[in-house]
Amino acid sequence: MWGGIAMRRRGTIVTLGALLGILGGALTVSPAQAGRGPNWEYLPAEPFTEPAALCGFGIQVTPVSNEYIKELKTPDGSVLLFTGSFVQSYTNLNTGKTITENASASARITVNDDGSASVVSTGLSPLFLAPAEAQQFGLPAVNVLAGVATFSLDPDGNVTALSLQGHVQVDVCAALS
């Protein structure tokens, strides 16, 4: 259940939105290796490509560092916690220009029985929005947010509500143009 949501986080937050596809499978590491105590798992992340519809050019997103996840079961849903040093590089596929950004947020994702989710992310959060979502919320389609981002996802991974107590740290599309 959480694999799809975790994928959407990278794609649309993470990918708060594309918390959908990056996972592949979580490898369990010892608490000492994770540095976070018991029940934390390494969250493997694979490079992915975002379509030209987001910025006017395709973007290759490549994870540079590690992140960890902890899944907690609650009566009303499954709660996922993300933490760790997380850095991503973004490459304009037309020009080859690349930037590398810190995206080391801590996030709490609550997945509801119907597949919808609520997310609270604190710190530097990567966010990928469909063009209509970017317009609706007045944010760049691909960005790194600084502060506290709270949003809701429907069962299909679409962002239905979003609030930000902070600012856009990096407009990735503008930086790669």
C-alpha positions as CSV (number, residue, x, y, z in Angstrom):
1,M,0.0,0.0,0.0
2,W,2.7,2.5,0.9
3,G,4.8,1.8,-2.1
4,G,2.4,3.7,-4.3
5,I,2.2,6.6,-2.0
6,A,5.9,6.8,-1.4
7,M,6.4,6.8,-5.1
8,R,4.0,9.8,-5.5
9,R,6.1,11.8,-3.0
10,R,9.1,11.9,-5.3
11,G,7.0,12.4,-8.4
12,T,4.6,15.0,-7.2
13,I,5.8,16.4,-3.9
14,V,7.5,13.1,-3.7
15,T,6.1,13.9,-6.3
16,L,4.5,14.1,-3.2
17,G,2.9,12.8,-5.8
18,A,4.9,10.6,-7.6
19,L,5.2,8.9,-4.3
20,L,4.5,6.2,-7.0
21,G,7.3,4.2,-8.6
22,I,10.6,5.0,-7.1
23,L,10.5,2.4,-4.4
24,G,11.0,-0.9,-6.1
25,G,11.5,-2.5,-2.7
26,A,12.8,-1.4,0.7
27,L,15.9,-3.1,2.1
28,T,15.9,-3.5,5.8
29,V,19.0,-2.2,7.6
30,S,20.1,-2.6,11.1
31,P,19.1,0.3,13.4
32,A,22.8,1.2,13.8
33,Q,23.2,1.5,10.0
34,A,20.0,3.6,9.7
35,G,21.0,5.7,12.7
36,R,17.3,6.1,13.5
37,G,16.5,3.4,15.9
38,P,14.4,0.2,15.3
39,N,12.0,-0.3,12.4
40,W,13.5,2.2,10.0
41,E,14.1,0.9,6.4
42,Y,16.4,2.2,3.7
43,L,14.3,3.7,0.9
44,P,16.0,2.9,-2.4
45,A,15.4,5.5,-5.0
46,E,15.9,5.1,-8.7
47,P,16.4,7.9,-11.3
48,F,13.2,8.9,-13.1
49,T,12.2,11.2,-16.0
50,E,9.5,13.9,-15.8
51,P,7.8,14.8,-19.1
52,A,8.3,18.0,-21.0
53,A,4.7,19.0,-20.0
54,L,6.0,20.2,-16.6
55,C,8.7,22.6,-17.7
56,G,8.7,22.7,-21.5
57,F,11.6,20.2,-21.5
58,G,12.0,16.7,-20.0
59,I,13.8,16.5,-16.7
60,Q,15.9,13.5,-15.4
61,V,15.7,13.3,-11.6
62,T,18.6,11.4,-10.0
63,P,18.8,10.6,-6.3
64,V,22.2,11.4,-4.9
65,S,21.8,10.3,-1.2
66,N,19.8,8.1,1.1
67,E,16.4,8.4,2.8
68,Y,14.7,6.2,5.3
69,I,11.1,5.2,5.9
70,K,9.2,3.9,8.9
71,E,5.7,2.5,8.6
72,L,3.4,2.6,11.6
73,K,0.0,0.9,11.6
74,T,-2.9,2.9,13.1
75,P,-6.6,2.0,13.4
76,D,-7.6,4.6,10.9
77,G,-4.8,4.2,8.3
78,S,-1.2,3.6,7.8
79,V,1.3,6.3,8.8
80,L,4.6,6.6,7.0
81,L,7.5,8.6,8.3
82,F,10.4,9.7,6.1
83,T,13.7,11.2,7.2
84,G,17.3,11.4,6.2
85,S,19.7,13.3,4.1
86,F,18.2,13.4,0.7
87,V,19.8,15.1,-2.3
88,Q,18.6,15.0,-5.9
89,S,20.1,16.2,-9.2
90,Y,17.8,17.6,-11.9
91,T,18.9,17.6,-15.5
92,N,17.4,19.4,-18.5
93,L,17.2,16.7,-21.1
94,N,17.4,19.3,-23.9
95,T,20.5,21.2,-22.8
96,G,22.2,18.9,-20.3
97,K,22.2,21.6,-17.7
98,T,22.2,20.0,-14.2
99,I,21.5,21.4,-10.7
100,T,21.8,19.5,-7.4
101,E,19.5,20.3,-4.6
102,N,19.1,19.3,-0.9
103,A,15.6,17.9,-0.4
104,S,16.1,16.6,3.2
105,A,12.6,17.0,4.6
106,S,10.9,14.9,7.2
107,A,7.5,13.9,6.2
108,R,4.5,12.2,7.8
109,I,2.1,10.5,5.4
110,T,-1.2,9.1,6.5
111,V,-2.7,6.6,4.0
112,N,-6.5,6.2,4.4
113,D,-8.5,3.0,3.7
114,D,-9.7,4.4,0.4
115,G,-6.1,5.1,-0.8
116,S,-6.2,8.8,-0.3
117,A,-3.5,10.4,1.8
118,S,-2.6,13.4,3.8
119,V,1.0,14.6,4.0
120,V,2.8,17.0,6.3
121,S,6.4,17.7,5.2
122,T,8.9,19.9,7.1
123,G,12.2,21.1,5.7
124,L,13.3,21.1,2.1
125,S,10.7,19.1,0.1
126,P,10.8,18.2,-3.6
127,L,7.4,18.8,-5.2
128,F,6.2,17.8,-8.6
129,L,2.8,19.1,-9.7
130,A,0.8,18.4,-12.9
131,P,0.4,21.7,-14.9
132,A,-3.2,22.1,-13.7
133,E,-2.2,21.5,-10.1
134,A,0.7,24.1,-10.4
135,Q,-1.8,26.6,-11.7
136,Q,-4.4,25.8,-9.1
137,F,-1.9,26.3,-6.2
138,G,0.2,29.1,-7.7
139,L,3.4,27.1,-7.5
140,P,6.0,26.0,-10.1
141,A,5.4,22.5,-11.5
142,V,8.8,21.3,-10.3
143,N,10.3,22.8,-7.2
144,V,11.9,22.4,-3.8
145,L,9.8,23.9,-1.0
146,A,11.2,25.3,2.3
147,G,9.0,25.2,5.4
148,V,6.0,23.2,6.2
149,A,3.9,21.8,3.3
150,T,0.6,20.2,4.0
151,F,-1.4,18.6,1.3
152,S,-4.0,15.9,0.5
153,L,-3.9,13.3,-2.3
154,D,-6.9,11.5,-3.8
155,P,-6.7,7.7,-4.3
156,D,-5.2,8.4,-7.8
157,G,-2.4,10.5,-6.4
158,N,-3.7,13.9,-7.5
159,V,-3.1,16.8,-5.1
160,T,-6.5,18.0,-4.0
161,A,-5.4,20.5,-1.3
162,L,-2.1,22.2,-0.5
163,S,-0.9,24.8,1.9
164,L,2.6,26.1,2.5
165,Q,4.0,27.9,5.5
166,G,7.3,28.8,3.9
167,H,8.4,29.5,0.4
168,V,9.7,28.1,-2.9
169,Q,13.4,27.5,-2.3
170,V,14.1,26.5,-5.9
171,D,12.0,26.8,-9.0
172,V,13.6,23.8,-10.8
173,C,12.1,24.7,-14.2
174,A,13.5,28.3,-14.1
175,A,16.9,27.1,-12.8
176,L,17.3,24.7,-15.7
177,S,16.0,27.0,-18.4
